[in-house]
């Protein structure tokens, strides 16, 4: 489906054929632009940035590149091509035609799912708005802005669904998406992780690797939805989400590489000496991995969830890559769920209905996917001849939601008393001193081709451009 860039709001949904909807979205558009200018990237709104813009939803050659000022970026509404005669692939409605309109009995639930997903998109832009002031290079600055404008487009994707399918309630929810703000004491974002400050680039790389990967799995689940407009919206969003995870994986990899280079140059594995040389030591990188991974897995919700069971039964939200499973009804299947003993000093296993375990199934797939980047980072560490291994912490570690919430397990999954936990916590997650050290390295580098001393250069540039290209024109 071709994207019409001649319209005020670029789209491939024939927006001009629905004048009422078009007027409503054109009324929302200036509010979005005001939000972007007030809470989007700070200090760079008038700079030309080398950005990618979608030109079609075809998997082959779907984007073009060029310098553009971010407020002039052509945000729009893009849905993946429809699947002819698409059928619901799971749950109690399996085999029935996919819904083109919202079923009345599922109206409130679908609206809540869309609003929760939509709320994460502007939240991350707000969290990252000041990172440009401390960018390690123009290459990284451009990647930050590409992530930001695509999160803005993902907000447009959810707002379109709210306006097009939920009437006045949807319009009001769309306004609220711009009224809540990350970290706002009185009106925060819906999910806790999206109120965490991101004021250094190590946190940004962890966020794009772990938290955006959670976004990938939420989108994969919603892409299975029997509500076809939501499915098609998420399928295209997934294409854009891949870049965000690339930024995280390669960014963390370059921080690891630089740490290894400094360790070899100095002939030491002493973290204090590595820090004194202006790099981030590997134990500190591990602490950041522990923090952001444990924050991200809470986003999947409780391991045993009646809401997840109801979403699956109703055909609203499936498992990622539902076609890969043999049983799409899950009426009799069970799931072996690990959970803590009442005393918190051991683990037991309980069989629960598979439908109730959909969050756990999705989380397990997410954890396996997170491990891919860890393998690559550790391969680089071994190649450098250094005896250190980055590990994902246990899913029992630092949980605030689900069966492990309120218990004290270390990153290896071993139980601890409250006293032991309090004494050792900052051996496992960044302390105030760790964060202050990382922040002290965050000094802006904007000369083309130059890199901050705590990160290695990328192996190649963007879209066949050289690494020293003027990705952001200052």
Buried (B, 14 or more C-beta within 10 A) or exposed (E): BEBBEEBEBBBBBEBBEBEEBBEBBEEBBEBBBEBBEEBBBEEBBEBBBBBBBBBBBEEEEBBEBEBBBBEEBBBBBBBBBBEEEBEBBBBEBBEEEBBEEBBEEBBEBBBEBBBBBBBBBBBBBBBBBBBBBBBBBBBBBBBBBBBBBBBBBBBBBBBBBBBBBBEEEBBEBBEBBBEBBBEEEEEBBBBEBBBBEBBBBBBBBBBBBBBBBBBBBBBBBBBBBBBBBBBBBBBBBBBBBEBBBBBBBBBBBBBBBBBBBBBEEBEEBEBEBBBEBBBBBBBBBBBBBBBBBBBBBBBBBBBBBEBBBBBBBBBBBBBBEBEEBEEBBBEEEBBEBBBBEEEBEEBEEEEBBBBBBBBBBBBBBBBEBBEEBBEBBBEBBEEBEBEBEBBBBBBBBBBEBBBBEEBBBBBEBEBBEEEEBEEEBEEBBBBEEBBEBBBEBBBBBBEBBBBBBBBBBBEEBBEEBEBBBBBBEE
